[in-house]
Amino acid sequence: MNRIKILPEEISTLTKLEKLDLSYCSLEYLPESIGSLQNLKSLLLLENDIDSLPQSISSLQQLKKLHLGNNPIKKLPQSIGMIENMSILI
């Protein structure tokens, strides 16, 4: 099975995207450009190799669900608390 380790910066062009499931992809990190997905409501990142989130995550003001289960995340950015619509953080 091919797995992507790095999400391309071009992800930022998908501005209408509402749900992004990148679970089980072996991602090592998210690019800062993830913050350009202004309509994103659900971001699923289960079972990856992500150890931190970019500061731009706080730009995702429509984000309601963020699933980070089974990632070696050591610390969440303080700015994550600025996402007003988030109701599920796992």
Number of C-alpha atoms within 10 A of each C-alpha: 4 6 10 13 15 13 16 12 12 10 15 17 12 14 14 11 15 15 15 13 12 17 17 15 19 19 21 17 16 21 19 14 17 26 20 17 24 18 16 22 19 20 19 17 24 21 18 21 18 20 15 16 19 17 16 17 23 20 17 23 19 18 24 17 18 17 17 18 15 15 18 14 14 9 9 13 13 9 13 18 11 13 16 13 13 18 11 11 11 12
